[in-house]
């Protein structure tokens, strides 16, 4: 867990530099300060389970088996990327190999999709659990309510992680909802709702593990709210000037990596070994991404249609009767 916490942050920090060098294509969304939620929850899943990460869940895709090269090549939109340069951020996955369902949008859109994955698995007689993430802002969207309500009525094995990071872009949680704990929204669906410390990776793991297994045993969907703080703006272009400085100072003291380091009590030799592995992994990912070719525009249609070719459309007036 510690290695993946550090790897997630190291890739994040290197991507920030690449963005300022104008090498990242599109937006860049930092998970600084929120890494424990992605890592702890991903470790709670079993092999074969499905997960739909959001834009700040690079840690999740790494734990599930995607590589640092996958993350970096996708940020740089290279032909060697999981999306072959068609998309960026964490908008990639591999249903068969890693169980990762590609992100559509951060606005709750994967809740009904993951409910569908859970339903499909049950119809095939498989004991798979589906899990996805939403932010505090996304918990106000229609997809969130419709998807969870459907999952509740069908008692599907779905776990929804609500990352309450204090802001929906620039709107503070206090101006989004009168609820102190957004997990209280679970009552609208008649399902269990829990609140945990999103900066304690072991608590995230323990709570998520219980919910995953309860869902797997037929307990229906589970809603888990983990409280944390988004330590940078919505994206790199956003300086987060609307956030009170004292809030950042408060949450710096709760940094999930620093907290876990105190619990682990690593020796200098262990720290040195991890540092070396992190540096070589990140350096390799960046070097590979920078040297990879850009996509061939003539292949833009590839992977769009099921038969992987251009579909020729015949107007109705030219078709045989």
N, C-alpha and C positions, 0 to 999 in steps of 0.2 A: 504493500500500500504506500509506504513512504517513497519508494522509487517512482511510482506512478504519479504521486503528488508532485514530486520534484520535476519529473519529466514534463508534466503538463505545464508547469510554470516556466520551465526553461524554454520550451517551444514557444510559449506565449511571449516571453521577453524577446526572443530572437525575431519572432514575427513582427513585433513592434518596430524593431530596427529596420527590417526589410521594407516595412510599409513606408517609413520615412525616406527610404532610398528609392521609393516609387517602383518597387518590385512586386508588391502584393496587388493582385487584381481584384477590385471591388472593395467591400468593407472588411474591417477586422474587429472582431468582438472579443474582448478580453474576459478571461475567467478568473482574474486575479482576486484572491480572497474567497473564491467559491469552490476551489478545487476539491475540497473534502466531500462535497455532495456528489459530484460525479464519480469519484473513486470509490467511496464507501458504498454507494448504491449499486454500482456496476459489479463489485465484488460479491454482492448479495444474490446475484442471479446465478442460475445453474446453466450448464452447457445446454444449448438448444433453446433457451428462452429468447424472446424477442425484446429489443429495446429501441426506442425512437429518441435519439438525442436532439438537443436544441443547439443553438449557436454558441453557447458557453459550455458545452459538454464534450470538449475534445478529450478530456480525461476518460470519459465513458468509452469512446471508440478505441482508445489506446488499450484499455483494460480488456476489451472484448476481442482484441487480436489485430486491429489495424496498426500500422506502423507510423513512426515519426516521418518517414518518407511520404506516406499517404497524406498526412496533415500538411506538410510543407509544399508538396507538389500541387495540392489542391488550392492552397493559398496563392501560389504563383501561376495557377491556371495552365499548367504544362500538360503535354500530351501523355505523360506517364502518370498523371493523377488518376485517382479512382473514377472521376467524372470525365477524364480525358480533356479537361479544360472547359467543360460546358458549364460548370458551376463552381462556387468557391465556399469558403467557411466550412462548416461541418455538414454540408449538403451532400453527403455520400454514405454509402452503406454496402452491405453484402448480406442479403437475406439468408442464403444457404450456408456461407462459411462462418460468419460472425454473428448472425442474427440481428445485425444493425439495419434498421429501416431509415432510409435517408430523410433528413429534415426537409419539411416543406416550407414552414414558416414558424416563427416563434410565437405566433398568436393563437396557440391552442389547437392548431389544425391537425396535429397528430393524435389527439385524444380519440376522435372517432375512428381514425385509421388503425390505431393500436387496439381499439375495441374490436374492430373487424379481424385483426390478426388473432386475437384471443378466441373469437368465435370460430374462425376457420380451424384453429388448432383443436378446439373441442369437438367440432364436427368430424374431424379426422381421428378422434380418439386419442389425441396426444395431450400429455400433461404439461404443456408449456404455459408459462406466464408471460404476459406482455407488460412492458413498463415504458413510461414516457415522462417527460418533464414539461412543466409550465412555469412561467414567472408569475409574480403577484398581479401584474397587469393582465396577463393572459387568462387569469382565473375569472375575469369579468366578461370574457367573450362567449359568443353563442356556441362555438364549437366545443368549448370546455363543458358547458352545461348539457348540451345535446349528447355529446359523446359519453359523458359519465352517467347521464340518466339512462341511456340505452344499455350501457354496461351493467348498471345496477339492476334494471328490470330483468336482464338476461343472466344476472349473477355470473358475469364473466371474470376470469382470472386476470384482472387488470390492476396494476399499481401505478398511480399518478403521483409523481414527486413535484410538489409546489415549492419552487425556490423563491422564497420571499427575500429579495435582496434590496428592499427599501424603496426602489424606484422603478417605475415603468417609463422608460426613457427619462423624462425630466419631472414626472409626476410622482410625488411621494405617496407611500401607501396610505397615509392618513387622509389624502384627498381622493383616494380610489374607493375606500370602503370604511364603514363605521366599525367593522369587526376588528378586535384586537388580534385574534388568531384567525387567519383565513381558512384554516382547516375546519372551522365551524360550518363552512359551506357544505361539508359532507352531509349535514343534516337534511339538506334539501333533497338528497338522493336516497336517504335512509341507509347510508353506508358508514363504516368506521372512518374516523378522522383523527389524526395524531399530530402533535407538534414536537419538534426536536431541535437540537443545536446543530446548525448546518456547518459549524466550524470545528466540530469534533468528529473526525473520520470514523472512530470506533462506534460512536453513538449512531451515526448515520448508517453504518453497516448493520449494527444490531437491530435497529428499528426496521430498516428496510428488509432484512432477512426474515424477520417475523411476519411482516406483511406479505412478502412474496410467498412464504410457505402457507400462510392462511388462505391466500388467494388460490394457491395450487390445490389445496384440500377442499375447495368448494365454497370458501367464505365470501366469494364475490369481490368486487372492486374495493380498493383501499386508497385513501387519500392521505398523503404524508406531507406536512408542511415543515420545511427546514428553514430556520431563520439565519440569514447571513447578511452580507453587505457587498454591493458591487463597488469595488475599490477604484474603478476607473469610470469614464463616461459610458454612455450606451455603446459607442463605437469609438475608434481612435480619433475621428474628427471632432468628437464631443469632449470639451475640456471639463465637463461636470462642474462648472462654476456655480450651478444652482444648488449644489450640495454644501451644507454648512461644514466648514473645516473641522469643527469639533467632532462631527459624526465620523469622519475619516480617522481622526486621532483615536476615538473610542474603539473602532473596529480593528485598527492596526495592532492593538494590544491583544486581539483575539485571533491573530493570524493562524490559520489551520496547520500550516507546516511547522511553524515555530512551536505550537502547542504539542504536536505529535513528537517532535524531536525531544522535548523534555521527558515525555513518557518513555521513549525508546532508549534514551541514555546510550547513544551510539559511541563506540570507541573511535579514536582518531583514525585507526586503520580502516574501520568500516566506512567512516565518512569519506576518507580518501578514495576508497574503492568505488563508492557510489558516484563521487564527483567525476572520477575518470570515465566511468561508464556513461554518465550523462553528457559530458563534453563530446566524447567520440560519437555518441548517437545523434546528438543535435547537429554537430559539425557535418556528419555524413549526410543527414537529411537535407541540410541547406545546400551542401555541395552538389548532391544529386539533383535537387530541384533546380538550382541555377544552371546546371549543365544540360538539363533535359530540354528537348526541343519544344517549341510552341506548337499548338495543334495545327494540323493541315485543314484549312477552311473548307476544302473540297469534301472532307469527311464529316462535316457538321451534322448531316442527316443520320449518320450511323448511330444506332442504339436508340433512335427515336421511335421506330416502328418495330412491332414484334418480330417480323421476318428480317429485320436489319437491312432493309433495302428501301428504295424510294417507292412509295405506293402511288401508282398511276390512277388518277381519278377520271372516270369516264362520265361525262354529263348524261343526264337521263335521256335526252333527245337523240343520243348517238347509240344508246344501248339497244340490243335486240328486244323485240316485243316479247 
